[in-house]
């Protein structure tokens, strides 16, 4: 059964998630927000809403990814070792193993960080600090507790594909766009980038649970409470794995820089404005706020951690460049500039770390 906007109410009633009375009373509305998966927002005025996700492609890899996400929700509520995750996830309702349908809480009045950035027209240091606090909280709380869980065996402990030369040569976007192959050639013909990616892979440490796909779109924020504080949840745990938590931290750092470049109008392609986008004060302050909040919440000394995260973030930025051109006929100036920024960070992560701490801009103007 494929879930559609027309039959979803019948499915939810059959699953006893929804009562027929609430539908008859009009307390039910559906918004189709499908993308890679079939996604639906079920909105209710007098009761909690739902987010319903079903796979589009019924291949083994896609099925395994949704099952991984469902497992993370289940573990957060049934395995004490994973319990700290419950505070950063939406409420879990059910997973239909036969139809591959995941149902979670619909976060009321929530918007993802990229939407928030576009709406307010800039980076919020308050929201960035809240994100650092949330990630620091669950990283600290998880600690070494996962070693005591028998459920960690379900995670494959794979490194991100961008770090593996073999996987880069058959990367998942190759058949979708000529631009991805062209961009891959740029990376593979750069001894500096290849060596840096191989070194990061060799230093990979599978020490804790990582989200695996930390991006602004997967961070949902909403103002709540009498004190009007930001609340934040992390969604889309399909790529979660036992891995290196620095990958998630680096992914967020690069996401701020990448968003500042990608959000520029198309007419800035190749212009001086694009080349200085990552130097905007708002980007610098957001990254600094995120990092300082994370370190404070972890109650730890940095001790080279920022440099390590920056190297991972630079690798993730190369992956972002691939994602940006996956449906394009040719490589854009923005994608090539992401490779340039990544190369600068990988060349001297200590310098980049000093810049984040407030001394200079993250990326030198050209």
C-alpha positions in Angstrom: 0.0 0.0 0.0 1.3 3.4 -1.0 0.3 6.3 1.3 -1.3 9.2 -0.5 -3.0 12.4 0.6 -6.3 10.7 -0.3 -5.9 7.5 1.7 -3.7 8.5 4.6 -6.7 9.1 6.9 -7.9 5.6 6.3 -4.4 4.2 7.0 -4.0 6.1 10.2 -7.5 5.0 11.4 -6.6 1.4 10.6 -3.4 1.8 12.6 -5.3 3.2 15.5 -3.2 6.4 15.4 -6.3 8.5 14.5 -10.0 8.1 15.4 -12.7 8.4 12.7 -14.5 10.8 14.9 -11.7 13.4 14.7 -11.8 13.2 10.9 -15.5 13.6 10.9 -15.2 16.6 13.2 -12.9 18.2 10.8 -9.8 18.1 13.0 -7.7 16.7 10.2 -5.7 18.3 7.3 -2.9 16.8 5.2 0.0 18.5 3.4 2.2 16.5 1.0 5.8 17.4 1.5 7.3 14.5 -0.4 10.9 14.5 -1.6 13.2 11.6 -1.6 10.6 9.8 0.5 6.8 10.1 0.6 6.3 12.6 3.4 3.1 14.0 4.8 2.3 16.5 7.5 -1.0 15.6 9.3 -2.2 18.8 11.0 -4.8 18.8 13.8 -6.0 21.8 15.6 -7.2 20.2 18.8 -4.7 17.4 19.1 -1.1 16.6 18.3 -0.2 16.2 14.6 1.9 13.6 12.9 4.7 13.4 10.4 4.3 10.3 8.2 7.2 9.0 6.1 7.1 6.1 3.6 9.9 5.1 1.2 9.6 5.9 -2.5 12.1 3.3 -3.8 11.7 -0.2 -2.5 15.3 -1.2 -2.9 17.3 -2.8 -0.1 19.4 0.3 0.7 16.4 2.6 1.0 14.5 0.1 3.2 17.5 -0.3 5.5 17.8 3.5 5.9 14.2 3.9 7.0 14.6 0.9 9.3 17.7 2.5 10.8 15.7 5.7 11.6 12.9 3.7 13.1 15.4 1.7 15.2 16.9 5.0 16.6 13.5 6.2 17.7 12.7 2.8 19.3 16.1 2.6 21.1 15.8 6.1 22.5 12.7 4.9 24.4 13.5 1.3 25.1 17.3 1.1 25.7 18.6 3.1 28.6 22.0 3.5 26.8 20.2 5.5 24.1 17.8 7.4 26.3 19.6 10.8 26.0 18.5 10.8 22.3 14.8 11.0 23.3 15.2 14.7 24.3 16.4 15.7 20.8 13.9 13.6 18.8 10.3 14.1 18.0 7.9 11.7 19.7 7.9 8.3 18.1 4.5 6.7 17.4 4.9 3.6 15.2 6.8 1.9 12.4 4.9 -0.4 9.9 7.5 -3.0 9.0 5.3 -4.4 6.1 4.6 -1.1 4.4 7.7 0.7 5.6 5.8 3.7 7.1 7.3 5.7 10.0 5.0 7.9 12.1 6.4 10.5 14.4 5.2 13.7 16.1 4.7 16.7 14.0 6.6 19.5 15.7 4.0 22.3 16.0 5.0 25.6 14.4 8.5 24.3 13.7 10.7 25.3 10.9 14.1 23.9 9.8 17.2 26.1 10.3 17.6 26.7 6.6 14.0 27.9 6.3 14.7 30.1 9.4 17.8 31.5 7.8 15.9 32.4 4.6 12.9 33.9 6.5 14.9 36.1 8.9 17.6 36.9 6.3 20.6 36.0 8.4 22.2 33.8 11.0 20.9 33.8 14.6 23.6 33.4 17.2 20.9 32.4 19.7 19.7 29.5 17.5 23.3 28.5 16.8 24.0 28.4 20.5 21.0 26.3 21.2 22.0 23.8 18.5 25.5 23.6 20.1 23.9 23.0 23.5 21.6 20.3 22.2 24.4 18.4 20.5 26.7 18.9 23.5 24.0 17.6 25.9 23.4 14.3 24.1 27.0 13.7 23.3 27.9 14.2 26.9 25.0 12.1 28.2 25.7 9.2 25.8 29.3 9.0 26.9 30.6 5.5 26.9 27.2 4.0 27.8 26.7 2.5 24.3 29.3 0.0 25.2 26.8 -1.6 27.5 24.1 -2.0 24.9 23.5 -5.2 23.0 21.7 -3.2 20.3 24.8 -1.5 18.9 25.3 -4.5 16.7 22.5 -3.3 14.3 24.8 -0.4 13.2 27.2 -1.2 10.3 30.0 1.2 11.4 30.6 2.6 7.9 32.6 5.7 7.1 31.0 8.4 5.0 31.3 7.6 1.3 33.3 10.8 0.6 36.2 9.5 2.7 36.6 6.3 0.8 38.5 6.3 -2.5 36.6 3.2 -3.6 33.2 4.7 -2.8 34.0 8.0 -4.4 34.7 6.2 -7.6 31.2 4.9 -7.6 29.5 7.6 -5.6 25.7 7.6 -5.4 25.1 10.6 -7.6 27.2 9.5 -10.6 24.4 8.3 -12.8 22.2 11.4 -12.1 24.2 14.2 -13.6 27.3 14.8 -15.8 28.3 17.6 -13.3 28.9 15.1 -10.5 31.3 13.1 -12.6 33.1 16.3 -13.6 33.3 17.4 -10.0 34.6 14.0 -9.0 37.4 14.3 -11.6 38.4 17.6 -10.0 38.7 16.0 -6.6 40.5 12.9 -7.9 43.0 14.9 -9.9 43.9 17.0 -6.7 46.7 15.2 -4.8 46.0 17.6 -1.8 42.3 16.7 -1.6 42.8 13.0 -2.1 45.5 12.8 0.5 43.5 14.8 3.0 40.4 12.7 2.6 42.5 9.5 3.0 44.1 10.9 6.2 40.7 11.7 7.7 39.5 8.2 6.9 42.6 6.7 8.6 41.9 8.8 11.7 38.2 7.8 11.9 37.1 6.7 15.3 33.9 4.8 15.7 33.3 5.9 19.3 29.7 6.9 19.6 26.4 7.3 17.9 26.4 10.0 15.2 23.5 11.3 13.2 25.4 11.0 10.0 23.5 13.7 8.0 23.6 16.8 10.1 22.5 19.7 8.0 20.4 22.8 8.7 17.3 21.2 7.1 17.4 18.4 9.7 17.3 20.8 12.7 13.8 21.9 13.6 13.4 25.0 15.8 10.4 26.7 17.5 10.0 29.3 20.1 8.3 27.9 23.2 7.6 28.7 26.8 7.0 31.7 28.9 10.7 32.7 28.6 10.4 32.6 24.8 13.4 30.3 24.5 14.3 28.3 21.4 13.4 24.6 21.4 15.2 22.4 18.9 14.7 18.8 17.6 16.9 16.8 15.2 15.1 14.7 12.6 15.9 12.3 9.7 18.1 9.7 11.4 18.3 7.4 8.4 22.1 7.6 8.2 22.7 7.2 12.0 25.6 4.9 12.8 28.2 4.1 15.4 30.9 6.5 14.2 32.9 9.6 14.9 30.8 12.4 16.5 33.2 14.9 15.0 31.6 14.2 11.7 28.3 15.7 12.9 30.0 18.8 14.4 32.0 19.4 11.3 28.9 19.0 9.2 27.1 21.8 11.1 30.1 24.1 10.8 30.4 23.6 7.1 26.6 23.9 6.7 26.7 27.5 8.0 29.4 28.4 5.4 27.8 26.5 2.6 24.4 28.0 3.2 25.9 31.5 3.0 27.3 30.7 -0.4 24.4 28.8 -1.8 21.8 31.3 -0.7 23.3 34.0 -2.9 21.4 35.0 -6.1 22.4 33.2 -9.3 23.7 36.4 -10.8 26.5 36.4 -8.2 28.0 33.2 -9.8 31.7 33.8 -10.2 31.6 37.3 -8.8 33.5 38.9 -5.9 30.4 38.8 -3.8 30.2 35.0 -3.9 33.9 34.8 -3.0 33.4 36.8 0.1 30.1 35.3 1.2 31.7 33.0 3.8 33.4 36.0 5.4 30.1 37.6 6.5 30.1 38.5 10.1 26.9 36.7 10.7 28.4 33.4 9.6 31.4 33.9 11.8 29.4 34.7 14.8 27.0 31.8 14.3 29.8 29.3 14.0 31.5 30.7 17.1 28.3 30.7 19.1 27.6 27.1 18.1 31.1 26.0 19.0 31.4 27.8 22.3 28.0 26.5 23.4 28.9 23.0 22.5 32.2 23.0 24.4 30.5 24.6 27.4 27.8 22.0 27.5 30.3 19.1 27.1 32.3 20.7 30.0 35.5 19.9 28.3 38.8 21.4 27.0 39.0 21.8 23.3 42.5 20.1 23.0 42.6 20.0 19.2 38.9 19.0 18.9 38.0 22.1 16.8 40.8 21.4 14.3 39.6 17.8 14.0 36.0 18.9 13.4 37.1 21.4 10.8 38.9 18.7 8.8 35.7 16.6 8.9 33.6 19.6 8.0 35.9 20.4 5.0 35.4 16.8 3.8 31.6 17.2 4.2 31.8 20.4 2.2 33.1 18.4 -0.8 30.1 16.1 -0.4 27.8 19.2 -0.3 29.3 20.3 -3.6 28.3 17.0 -5.1 24.8 17.3 -3.7 24.5 20.8 -5.1 25.2 19.7 -8.7 23.6 16.2 -8.7 20.9 17.3 -11.2 22.9 19.9 -13.1 24.3 19.6 -16.6 27.5 21.4 -15.6 29.5 22.3 -12.6 28.7 25.7 -11.2 31.1 28.4 -9.8 29.5 27.9 -6.4 30.3 24.2 -6.3 33.9 24.8 -7.4 34.2 27.5 -4.7 33.1 25.0 -2.1 36.0 22.8 -3.2 38.3 25.8 -2.9 37.1 26.6 0.6 37.4 23.0 1.6 41.0 22.9 0.3 41.9 26.0 2.3 40.6 24.5 5.5 42.3 21.1 4.9 45.6 22.9 4.2 45.7 24.6 7.5 43.0 23.6 10.0 44.9 25.3 12.9 44.6 28.6 11.1 40.9 28.0 10.4 40.3 27.2 14.1 42.0 30.4 15.2 39.8 32.3 12.8 36.7 30.8 14.2 37.8 31.8 17.7 37.5 35.4 16.5 40.8 36.5 15.1 40.0 36.6 11.4 37.6 35.4 8.8 37.2 31.7 8.1 37.9 32.1 4.4 40.3 34.5 2.8 38.9 36.9 0.3 40.1 36.5 -3.3 
